[in-house]
């Protein structure tokens, strides 16, 4: 999607890239050709940061792919899984109680151990890239409904207070970290909400 969007932007910018259309297209195509590799590198660097991996190592892509695959298979919550990685003690049931995720967790700990940085330093860095709380749709909708339907702004203020320190992993009330209950497969939201 990003490449498609950049291609449309490049089309709009063609008159600014060169006087002749053919030359402008060549400039745009050359620039766009670099995007997939740059995107993949940035994506992997972002995942390394979330996992506390300070240096690139062969197999990091497979490690992250395996995590996503196991999260998908177990329906593990994205935010809570990454937050559980960086907590000493996870509230409630840890996603790593699942045998597949437990095995992955062992591989991740072994990967951390191969780094020059001490594990605690790596985990501290990872905490800065993994929020403990995000403004989940069901919480936002609860706050909006309370405000609109009953004039009650307290759920909004409670959520706002919790979101003031999204990377504070200590003492976040469980209700702000729990995914919605029940089947949310029919839930729809839009990028402007």
N, C-alpha and C positions, 0 to 999 in steps of 0.2 A: 504494500500500500504506500509506504513512504517513497519508494522508487517511482511509482506511478505519479504521486503528488509532485515530486521533484521534476519529473518529466514535463508535467503540465506547466509548472513554474518556468522551466527552461524555455518552453514554447512561447510563453508570454514575454520572456526576456530576449528572445532572438534579435529584435531590432537594436538592442543595446550591446549585443556581443560582438557584432561585426557588421560592416556595411552591406556585404553580400550575404544573402540568405544561406547559401551553401556553406560559406565559411563560418557563419554563426551556428549552423547546425553541427558542424564538425567540432567547434568549441564545446557546445552543449553535450554532444555525445561523448567526447573525451572525458569531460567532467563527470558525467553520469556513469560511465564505465567503472570508475573507481568506487562508486557508492557501495555495492554489495560487500566488497572486502572490508571497507572501512566500517560499515555497519556491523558486520560479523565480529570484527575486532573489538569495537566499542561494546557490543552486546556481551561478549565473553569477558571483557574487562569489568563490566558492571556486575556480572555474575560472580566473578572472582572476588570482587569487593564484598558482595553479600555473603560469600562463604568464608571470608577472612583469609583468602589466598593472596599473598603479597607479590608473588612472582609467577610468571607463566611457566607451565610445565606441560609436557606432552601428556595427553589424556585428560586434561581439564574439561575439554568439551564433552567427552564421554561421561565424565563424572556428573556434570550438570545435566546432561541429557537423561542419564539414569535417574537422577533425582526427580526431574519433571515426569518421567515415565512412571515412576513408583508413586508419586503424588497423584497422578491421574488414576492409576489403578486402585488406589486406596481412598480416592476422593478427599485427600488431605487439603486443608485450607492453605492457600499460598502464603498469606501474611503470617499466620500462626506457625507454619512449618519453619519459615526462615527465622521468626522470632524465637522459636524453641531452640534453634541451633545455638543462639548466643546467650541463652539464659543458663545460669547454674542450675536452677530448679524451675521447671516449667509448671505453671498452674494447670490443674486438671490433668487429663490424660495426654501424654506426649504422643505426637504422631509417630515417634520413633519406636513405640511399643510394637508396631507392626513388624513382622520378621523381615520383609523386604526392605523397609526403611531402616530397620535396625542394622542390617547388613551394609546398606549404603552408608549409614552413620559411621560405622567402623572404618570403611574405606576413606571417608572424609577426614576422620581423626588421624588416620595414618598419613594422609596427604598433608594435614596441618603439621604433623610431627617432622616432616621432611624439610620444612622451611627454616630459614635462618632466624626468623622472628620467634620469640617465645609464644606458646599457644595462647596465653592470657592476653598478650599484646594483639595477636591476630583476632581474637574474639572481641576485644574492645574496639578494634577497627571495624569489624563486621557489625557490631551493635549500631554504629553510626550510619549504616546502610540498610538496616532492617527495622522499620517502624514496629513498635509494639501495638500500635493502634492506628487504624485508618478510618476515615469517615464512611463506614459501611452504609450501603443504600437503605437497609431496613432501619438503621438508627436515625438516619437523616429523615426518612419518611415518618417515623414515629414522632420526631421532634416537630416536623412540619404539621402533622395531623393534630398534635396537642395544641400547637399555637393557633392553627386556623379553626379547628373545631371547638376548642374550649378556652382559647385565650391563655393557655398555660405555657409559659416560656421556660419553665424549669427543665424539661428534658433537653431543650436547645442549649441552655446554659451549662447543664451537666456535660453534654457532649462537647461543647466548645471548651470547657475547662479541661476535659480529658485530652483533647487534641492540641492543647497548648504545648505539650511536651511529648510529641509522638514517639520519640526514641528513648523515653524513660521506661525501661522494662521492669522496673520495680514498683509494685503496688497498683498496677492498672486494674481497675475493677473488671471482673470476668465478663460482665454484661457488655462491655465495650470491645471485647476481643472475640466474643463468640460469633460464629457465622450464623446466618438466619436459620431458624428451625424449619423443617419440612421441605417440601419440594419447591425449589425456586426455578425450575427449568422453564416455566412460562413467564418468568419475570422479564420485563423489558425496561431498559433505560436508554438514554440517548446521550451523546457526547457533550451536549450543552447543559446537562443537568448537574 
